[in-house]
């Protein structure tokens, strides 16, 4: 399989969603595992709906996921152009070739005529397919209709017999050609249809293997027959099980599928999303659950893709994302969360070494609390912002307790005289204060935690104060003491 050439061919009429991204991933893994090439082809013939915004997003999503393409937009290649809209001149001569060889014919049936015959078929309880009324037109009759300026489409003539192919996932598939329709390969305005152009493009680009969703299975025998009629070798096909949502319906753009870019904005790691998508319908055969891209390349075997539909579980993806975040070093985790802190205006656009060092201390303090990278804003805001937002419930339940004002004032005094502001020193002074006041250390920590963080729950108290620094801690203790004094006198 060293000559393997696969392609992923998205349409820039929307964002890349999980189902499409998984198809791209499986193609990419097949190419990389076999030492082949991954071709990115853009099917942009729908000019009304295709936009530069969607194209840019699709390319960025591929880069973010780590699925670099070997040929395609921005890098070119020997089989270009890689935009379908730039290949228009390729198709018309091949449609003409099929017409000349009687593998296709011109159909002059109007849409109204077709609808009437389809309705009649439905009333009789028969499945409708084109009845080949125009398939027997002589060249003379066809020329006469054209001379009358009758609009026509070009239909591919399905030959007699059966079409059989070995699917990389489904095994042997055989279709009686009588079940197939004489499909339209060129519309009345001359533009070719999907099932025709995809065959031409795959052939001219040397695509050897086509991996796609099982919703395309019905197209495969038609495309094989078109390829054979054009005198080209059809690629080897593999049809992936569909991905179902929580409602057991096919996950799609119209049924709540989340765009890859949205996961990026929510703070998911590409490693986690790739890992999770790989397990949607595929198994390595081992108990290993966490795979890097390199490990996936080494382990990937398309014959181990299940034939059953895969269920997309957002909670499992969220769990896996949290596990991948835990696997990052503190410095790497810090680098990943910086864009989210910048977006929240909690750090400068380009943090210097001193700021990064402080951020590493904060990330280390937060430890395993991050489920997504975006969670850093919630967990670190009180550490980075000049002012904190108090949780009203925490204030009512903690700061208004008798003695809170005195505790905060006393702690402020002992910490202001601390020889240093390391966690060990802060802990010793806090415990000494509690002992002096004849209370458990928790009675001191509770109001102080609310005072410096604004909330009842935070990372380790002593470490938090050390990271905040003496100046911020003392200022917040004083502010909270004044607030508590006001509340207790009201």
N, C-alpha and C positions, 0 to 999 in steps of 0.2 A: 504493500500500500504506500510505497514511498512517493508515488506520483499523485497521491490524493489531493484533489482540489475541491474545496467546499465553498459554499457561498451563503451569506445571509443577506436578504434583500428587503429591507424595510421600506415602507412608504412614508415620506415626510408629511403625512397628513395628520399626524398626532404624535404624542410623546411615546417613548419606548416603555412598555409595561412589562410586568414580570413574565407573562407567558412568552412574549417575543424575546425578552432577554434570555430566558432559559434556552430557547431554540438557538439563539446566537451562541450561547455558552457551549451547548452540546456540539455544534458545528466546529467551534474553535478548538474544543478538546479533541475531537476526532482528527482535525488537521494536525494539531501539535503532537498528539500521541503517535501519529504515523509519519511524522516528519514532512507533512504536506503543507499546503498553503490555504490561508483563510482569506476569502475575497469578500469585500463589502460592496454590494451593488445597490444603488438607490433607485427604487422604482417610483419615479416622480412624474409619470405621465398625466396624473390628475392635476392639471395646472391650477384649477380653481381652488383646490384644497391644500396643495403642497405649499409650504412656506419655508423661508430661510430659517425662521425661528425653530421650527420642528427639526429641520436638518441639523442645525448646530447642536440642538439638545441631544439628538441621537448620537452624533459623533462624540460629544462630551461624555455621554453615558457609557459608551464603549471604552473610552479612555479611562474613565473613573473605575470601571469594573476590571480593568486590566486586560481587556480583550482587544489588543492591538491588531489591526488588520494588515495583511501582507500586501494586498493590492486594493485600491479603491480611492475614494475622495481624498484629496490633499497630497497623496503620495503617488498616485498613478499606477502604472504597471504595463505589461505588454499586451494585455487583453482588453484594454479600454476602448471607448470611453466607459466609465463606470456609473454614469447617469443614464437611465433608460431614455430620458427625453432627448439625449444627444445621439441616440442610436436609431432614430426614426427612419433614416434612409435605408436601413438594413432590411426592413420587414417587407416592404411592398414587392420587391423582386421575388421574394420567396413565396409570397401569396400567389403571385403570378405563375410561378413554377408549379405549384400544386394545381392551379386551374388548368394549365396546359397539359398536365399529366393526368387529368381527371380525378385527382385525389381530392379535389374541392370543386364546388360549383356555386354559381350565383343564384341566390334565392330572392325572388321578387315578391314574396308574400308580404303584405302590409301588416303592421302591428294589429290593426283591427281584425283582419282575416285570421291571424294566428290566435287572437283572443277568442274569437267565435268558435274556432275548431277546438281550442283548449276547453272552453266551457261545455261544448257538446260531449267531449270525452269524459269530463268530470260527471256530467249528468248520467252517463252510461256506466259509471263506476270504473272507468279505465284510467290508469296512470297516463298522463300526457307526455309525449315526446314528439318532436317534429316528425310529421308524416311523410316527409320526402316528396312533397308535391312537385318541387322544382328540381329534384335530383335527376329526373328523366328528360328534362328540357333539352332539345337539340341545340347545337351551336347557333343554328339559324333562328330558332325561337328566342333564344337568349339575346342574340344581336338585335332582333326586332324589338324586344322589350326595352333594351338599352336605347335604341333609336327614339323610342317614345318617351325617353327621359324618366322611365320608371326607376325609383330608388331600389337598391338591392344591397343585400349583405352577402358575404362569402361564407359558405358553410364547408366544413371539413367532412368528407365522405367516410364514415366509419366502415371499414371493411368487414366482411363476414369472418366468422371464426371466434377464437377466444384470445384474450390477452393475459399472459402469465408473467409474473415477476417475483423475484426473491427479495422480500423486504428485510432490511437489516434488523428490524424490531419484530415485525409480525410474522416473519417466515414466508412461506409460499402463499401467494395471492393469485387467484385466477378469476377472471371476469368474462362472462359471456358477452360478446360485443353487441348482441341484440338488446342488451340492457342500456347501451349507450346511445346518446342523442347525437345527431349530426350538428355538432356545436358550431356556433358562429366564430370565425377567426378574423374577420374584418367587418367593421360596422359600415353603415350606409355612407358615412363620411370618409371612409377609407382607412380609419384608424384601426390598428390591429387590437385584438383582445388579449387578456392576460394569458390564457392557456396557450396561445400561439407564441407571443413574444418571449415568454419564459423558456420555452423550448429552444427558440433561436438563440437567446442570450446564453443559456447554459451550454449549448453546443459550441458557440463561437468563443466562449471564455474557457472552454476545456474543463468544465465542471464534471467531476467524476462521481461525486456522491452528493445527494440532496437529502438533507435531514430537515424535517419540518413537522408541524403538528398533524395529528391524524384527521383533522378536519379537511385536509387537502387530499385524503386518500382517494376520494371519488374523482379527482382530477388526474390522478396518476396514469390510469390506463389510456385516457385520452391523449395525454402528453407523450406517452410511449409510442402510440400509433402515429402521432404527428411527427415525432422524431424519425421513426422508421420511414415514413413517407418522404421526408426530406433527405433521407439517405445518411442519417447520422446515428451514432450509437447512443442510446438513452443512458443516462447516469444510473447508478445504483441508488435505490431509494430507501429511506428509513423514516417511518412515521411514529412520532412521539405521542405518548398518551397525553390527553388534554389535562389541563390543570383546573381543578374545580375550587370554587369558593366555599365559604361556610354554608351557603344555601344549596350546595350540591349542584349548582349550575356552573357552566363553563365560565372560568374567570376571563373577563374581557374588558375592553375599554368602557363598554356600556354597562357593565355589571360590577362596578366597584373596584376594578383592578387599579392598584396604585402604581403610578409612574416611577421608574427608577430614579429620576431626578428628585422626586418627592422624598424617597427614602434617604437620599443624600442630604436633602435639606433638613430632614428630621434627625439627622445625626447617626444614621446607620453606617457601619463600616462596609466598604466594598468586599472585604474578605468574608464577612458574615453573610452578605447577600449572595455572593457567588457560592459559598459553601452550602447555604440552604437551598438555592435553586438547583444545584447539582444533585441533591438528594430527592428532588421532586421527580420520582419515577425511575431513579437509577440507584443501584447499590454496588459497592465494590466487592460485595461478597464477604467482607470482614465486619468486625464490630466497630471499626474506626468510624467516628462521627465527625471529627474536625479535620478538614483538609485544606491545605494551602493550594494555591493554583498549581504549583509544581507537583504537589502530591496528587492532585486531580489528573494532571496530564499523565503521570506515570500509571495511575490506576484505571484510567477510563477505558471502558470496553463497551461499545454501543450495543453489543449483543446482550448485555446485562440490564438493559433498559426494560422496565416492566411494560406489559401490554395494558395494564390497568390504569385508569385515570388516577392522577395524583391529587391529593387534597392540600390546598394551601392553608397553612395555619399561622396567622399573624402572631399569635402568642409564642409559638415555637421559634419563629424568626426573631422575635424580640429577646427571647431567652438566649438564643445563639449569639445575638449581637452583644449582649451583656458579657457572655463568656469570652468573646473575641476581644472586647475592650480590656478585660482582666488580663489577657495574655500580653498586652502591650507593655513595654517598659514605661516607666514614669516619664522619661524624656519624649518618647514617641507619643504617648497619650497626650502629653502637653502640647506637642506640635499639632496634633489632630484637633484639639479643642480650641485653639487660638482663633480660627475663623468665626466660631460661634460667640466667643467673648468680644471680638472686634465688632460683630454685627449688633451685639447688645450694648455697645459703647462702654464696655467695662475695661478694655485695654486699648492702647493706641494701635493704629493700623499696622505699624511695623515695630513690635516690641524689641527693645534692645536686650543685651545680655543680662543686665540687672533685672529687668522686668521678667524675662524668661526664667531666671533663677527663682524669682518670687513665685511665678506661676507653677513651677515644678514643685515647690513646697506645698502649694495649695492643692495641686492634683494628688500629690502623695498623701496629704491629709485626708482628702475626700475618699481615697483608696477605692474600694470596690462598689461604691454607691452609684456609679454611672451605669445606667441601662442603655442610654444613647449618648452620643457626644453632646447633643443639645442640652442634656441634663446639667451640664456644667454651669449653665447660667443660673439655674435654680440653686444649685449647691454652693456656688462660689460668689454669688452676687453680694452677700453680706460681708464677704472678705475683701472684695475689691471696690465696692461703692463707698463714696464718702459718707452717705447717709443710709441708714437702714430703715426698712419698713417693719413696724411691729405687728406681730400677729395679735389681734384683739383678744382672742381667747387666752393666749399665753399671758398677756398683760393682766387680764381679769383674774386668772387663776393663780398667778405667781407674784406679780409685782404689787398687787394690792394686799397681800398677806401681811399681818402685823410683823414688824421687825425687818421687812425687806429694805426699807430706806437705810436703816442703820447698818445692815449687812453690806449693802453696796458702798456706803461711805467708808466703812472700815476696810473693805477689800481694796478700794481705791487708794486708801492711805498706805496700806502695806505694800501694794504693788508699785506705788510711786517710788518707794525706797528700795525696791529689789535691786540687788547687785548686778543682776543680768535678767534677761527675759526668756530664758530657756524653759522648756516644759517642766523639767525636774525642779527648778527653783520656784516656779509658779505653783506647782503642786505642794511643795513643802510649806510655802507661805499660806496657801489656802487651808491646808489641813491644820496648821498652827492656829489660824484664825478661828476655825470651827471649834477646835479644842478650847481655846480661850473663852469662846462664847458658850461653851457647854452644849453644843449641838453636833449632830452628824454632819460630815462634810457635804452631804447632798443638800442640806439646808442652805449652805452657802453657794454651792454650784448652781442650784435651780434659778434663783433670781439673777445671778451673775450671767448665766447663759442667755437668758431672755434679754438682759441688758445689752450684751455685746453682739448678739446674733439676731435678736428680734423674734426668736422662735424657741420652742421648748426642746426641739431635737436638733442636734448638730453633730459634727464629728467630735472626736475626743476633746474635752473641754480645755485641758491644759495645753495641748498641741494647738488648738484653735487660737487661744490667746497669744501664744508665742508667734504664730504666723501673722496674726493681726498687728502685732507690735505694740509696744508700751503706749505710744501717743494715742493711737486709735482706741485702745482698750480703756484708758483713763478717761478720755473724752466721752465715750459711750456710757461708762459707769456713772459719770456725773449727770449726763442727760437723763438716763433712766432713773436715777435717784430723784431728780427734780420732778420727773413725770409721776413716779410712785408717790412722792410727797403730795403732789396736787390731787391725785386720785383718792388717796386715803383721807384727805381732809374734806372732800366734797360730800 
